[in-house]
């Protein structure tokens, strides 16, 4: 059985659009027989890395900070797949960035030069062999994911593991609609989760279905303008639109 550890970095946790994208993807992984554990970076209350490299220099593999990561480290070591789920902020939510930084104890402090870059690898007791990114964005264009994708891909390279093709959903708030296109995307997300477990990757065709525009750019701009006009100063509602 494939073990998947998923971390949702959305500050809005279950209520965010990241969760809306992630839920059918995880359901598809479970359909294919994977065991998935889902955690929320905000709920774990992960402290920032102090940058002392205790986990490299003093006791390799051990972090001295006593917070939610101590519960997570053994689960990370036992997982086959690390699933990173995040909205696009500037570029990442703070709690999720703390989580990524605190992965350092999993990395063996023995460096090598690969493909023109200094890299490391995971410790031998860490089973993770694949990193998957699922990301939601409020804006219309796919180009808004560029920095987030690079961060996840660089992490995989630094760890010496495979980076699966990212699953990206722009204007993700639209998945809450009950129109034909939204249903098609939700179905494709579930199929993508199953395919990742069954085949080890997701086809470009399926990724394109997931990322397809649900409204035209012109419609989006009109809708965005109306949202600002109708709810000026209403950060709570605007947040649900953006993330």
BELQUI-V465088 format. One record per helix or strand. SS is the DSSP state (~ for helix, > for strand). FROM is the first residue (numbers start at 1). LEN is the number of residues. If there is no record, write none. Layout:
# BELQUI-V465088
ss:SS from:FROM len:LEN
ss:SS from:FROM len:LEN
This chain:
# BELQUI-V465088
ss:> from:3 len:6
ss:~ from:13 len:3
ss:~ from:17 len:15
ss:> from:35 len:6
ss:~ from:41 len:4
ss:~ from:54 len:4
ss:~ from:68 len:11
ss:> from:81 len:7
ss:~ from:94 len:13
ss:> from:107 len:8
ss:> from:117 len:6
ss:> from:130 len:7
ss:~ from:142 len:18
ss:> from:162 len:2
ss:> from:167 len:3
ss:~ from:172 len:5
ss:~ from:180 len:20
ss:~ from:204 len:8
ss:~ from:217 len:14
ss:~ from:235 len:8
